[in-house]
Amino acid sequence: MAGSDPLVAEADRAMASADLAAAERLLTAASVAAPADVPILLKLAAVQRGAGRVERALATVDQALAAQPLDFTALLMRASLLDRLKQSGTDEAWSHALAQLPAGDLPAEMQAIVVKARARVEAWVAARDAKMMAAMAAAEAAADEDERARMGRFRSNVLRRTRPYHSEPTHFHYPGLVEREFHPRKAFPWLPMLEGATEIIAAELEAVMRAERTQLVPYVQYAEHLPLDQWKELNQNRDWSAIHLLRHGEMVEANAGHCPRTLKLLAQCAQPHIGSACPNAMFSLLAPHTAIPPHVGVQNSRLVCHLPLIVPAGCWFRVGAETRFWERGAAFVFDDTIEHEAANPTEHLRVVLIFDTWHPDLSPAERQAVKALIEADGIPGDRL
């Protein structure tokens, strides 16, 4: 690079004098001396483009991308050159450029290009989506609701509107289990029973919240020295609190005594029983204007069920690429070892009954193996 500085400086003077031929000659010499210097190559490509040598400029940009394949400026220039040449693959090239869009403000000229690129890519994706939907129509017509949802997600992933998420438990990963953000209702035959008891459970929630000896504790509690920085704002913070009924396999008598019918219902929901780990069941209280950061759970052998009880409009919950708004009495089961987060952006309290249940893929023998291993190894102290 040092040896090419005088050449670049002289090329800059040539460009200032509108002598593009001289500038190209000097920058070409500089690029020979530094063949992987992306700024020099992009400056050369810009000169070549200005001189109308568009195909040569494209070759120079490709050289720059060979050195730095994810360089945003190079990708943006490549797309614009393909567009100018009216070559196939232009829309995808714009998409590749936008995928590397840096954070922060861009120069006004570049920002204008980005705005046009977004519109171009959106139209391209919409056209592909329509074509795919037409091709898949017969298959979707023959599918059930869960199959159609997976087909739609397949299409969405291919179009890069969403991306795949995977189970990434912090401690215990059982292999071969189906990975789903939200699991199909048909796998949990007790869900209608639970939902039908919403008013009963809500009444017991009200009773336990009124009780003088109720134990309301922060949901996140861990020693300050543990490497869990994602929880820094919520550790020991009552903005996200819990009224535990069952905690790490033990009944919390001060709370559970007010909720006998809820506990009777939970006994029918295939909860795992693992010493010092499960079952768990609680009323989760999220204060107004509180967000729970993206995180993952401890083990994928059990899933988590939510039954919303007090839900102001606008409270949302994301697992992987799917976001849902809680609705009172509408339960769902999800895999908490897939990245998830939540927020209450309202002025009012949000309360959800949360409990764990076995992953339906596990056989009785496998459930016993999971129980034996975790009891032998010990559940981690953070337990989230």
HELIX and SHEET records of a PDB file:
HELIX    1   1 ALA A    2  SER A    4  5                                   3    
HELIX    2   2 ASP A    5  ALA A   16  1                                  12    
HELIX    3   3 LEU A   20  ALA A   33  1                                  14    
HELIX    4   4 VAL A   38  GLY A   50  1                                  13    
HELIX    5   5 VAL A   54  ALA A   67  1                                  14    
HELIX    6   6 PHE A   72  LEU A   85  1                                  14    
HELIX    7   7 THR A   90  ALA A   99  1                                  10    
HELIX    8   8 ALA A  108  ALA A  141  1                                  34    
HELIX    9   9 GLU A  145  VAL A  158  1                                  14    
HELIX   10  10 ARG A  185  ALA A  187  5                                   3    
HELIX   11  11 LEU A  191  GLY A  196  1                                   6    
HELIX   12  12 THR A  198  ARG A  210  1                                  13    
HELIX   13  13 ASP A  229  TRP A  231  5                                   3    
HELIX   14  14 GLU A  253  ALA A  256  1                                   4    
HELIX   15  15 PRO A  260  LEU A  266  1                                   7    
HELIX   16  16 PRO A  364  ASP A  377  1                                  14    
SHEET    1   A 3 LEU A 216  PRO A 218  0                                        
SHEET    2   A 3 TRP A 240  ARG A 247 -1                                        
SHEET    3   A 3 GLU A 250  MET A 251 -1                                        
SHEET    1   B 6 LEU A 216  PRO A 218  0                                        
SHEET    2   B 6 TRP A 240  ARG A 247 -1                                        
SHEET    3   B 6 ALA A 281  LEU A 286 -1                                        
SHEET    4   B 6 ARG A 350  TRP A 358 -1                                        
SHEET    5   B 6 ARG A 302  ILE A 310 -1                                        
SHEET    6   B 6 PHE A 332  PHE A 334 -1                                        
SHEET    1   C 4 THR A 290  HIS A 295  0                                        
SHEET    2   C 4 HIS A 340  ASN A 344 -1                                        
SHEET    3   C 4 TRP A 316  VAL A 319 -1                                        
SHEET    4   C 4 GLU A 322  PHE A 325 -1                                        
END                                                                             
